[in-house]
Amino acid sequence: MMAVFMEATQRAGVTDRVVSYHSSLGVLEWPAVVFDGVRYPGVSELAALQSSAFGVPADQHVEVTRTLPGPDGTRMPHSLLTEIAAYGRFPRMGSPYCRKAAKESVVSAAWTPMVTRMKRELGRPVRILKVMGLRSDEGPDRKKRPALRTVQSNSARVVDEWLPVKEWSTAAVKEWHATARVPYCWTYDSVPGAGDWAGTSRCSCSLCVYASRRDTLLSSGRRPRLADLYAEVEQARGDSFRADWRLTDLIRHAKICGAPDPGIICPDDGPEFAELQAQVRAALKLEARKLPDLARDGGRALCSGCAAQH
């Protein structure tokens, strides 16, 4: 998306107006890893590298994240998993609150100082072109999404959304990456640097409620401590990770029946993970804001082997 979009801005002579944003998911993102002596960047670092590679100055790349007041009065990161624990329900296809709460709303809020300043200078609503890399191949909801639409219009701002690579196939994306200026995220491969696209098929939250069963098995193998924390939320709140199966059962399934070779395991033993764990467990001690929306088939066995050991 950055490559296609930046080519368009160069033709239009408006490259200096571009600001790139990365809405960080913190610990829930794929982290940087070292494999066979080579360091592979995590998602946030990779977003900055990609932005720079396509001509956006470093001071025009902005990383934002959702925050809450800390004990000393400063702001501290508020994880999406903490929000899920507090809310009491996991996001669903019909209620994808994670996308808005952790992504779009955070970026939109980051525009406010710029909008306030520019509206005063221009004397009219500020026009913003919001550009994203969503593609039709990524799911039926994204296939239905128009390539160009107005998503917000008020006295302060008019926001148009453009999806310049909406019709790019997954195969075309992989072919393009063969000669790209920056690498893709390591999690797409069986092991970092393999170049085989045999890892996870998506790179959003490490454990995403919209991911396939194979992706979730692979992600749980790569980040077992994080998977256990998600399962802890699932068990405490009574809701299921997905509408058709529970992460708790999937972890048990992996132990009994096997799972894809993770290739690499992230230790998740740093202070950031400890803070996430503390936040989540504190949220679980409080009453949930919503009653659990139990899965239709929550707790069912995933295969005959699991059923025999249930």
Sequence and secondary structure as in RCSB ss.txt:
>XXXX:A:sequence
MMAVFMEATQRAGVTDRVVSYHSSLGVLEWPAVVFDGVRYPGVSELAALQSSAFGVPADQHVEVTRTLPGPDGTR
MPHSLLTEIAAYGRFPRMGSPYCRKAAKESVVSAAWTPMVTRMKRELGRPVRILKVMGLRSDEGPDRKKRPALRT
VQSNSARVVDEWLPVKEWSTAAVKEWHATARVPYCWTYDSVPGAGDWAGTSRCSCSLCVYASRRDTLLSSGRRPR
LADLYAEVEQARGDSFRADWRLTDLIRHAKICGAPDPGIICPDDGPEFAELQAQVRAALKLEARKLPDLARDGGR
ALCSGCAAQH
>XXXX:A:secstr
 HHHHHHHHHHHT GGG  EEEE  GGGS   EEETTEEE  HHHHHHHHHHHTT  GGGEEEE  EEE TTSSE
EE  HHHHHHHHSS  BTTB HHHIIIIIHHHHHHHHHHHHHHHHHHSS EEEEEE    GGG HHHHHS SEEE
EEESSSEEEEEE TTTT  HHHHHHHHTT SS   GGGSSSTT  S  S S  SSSS TTS HHHHHHHHHHSHH
HHHHHHHHHHHH   SSSS  HHHHHHHHHHH     SS     SHHHHHHHHHHHHHHTS  SS     TTTT 
 SSHHHHHH 
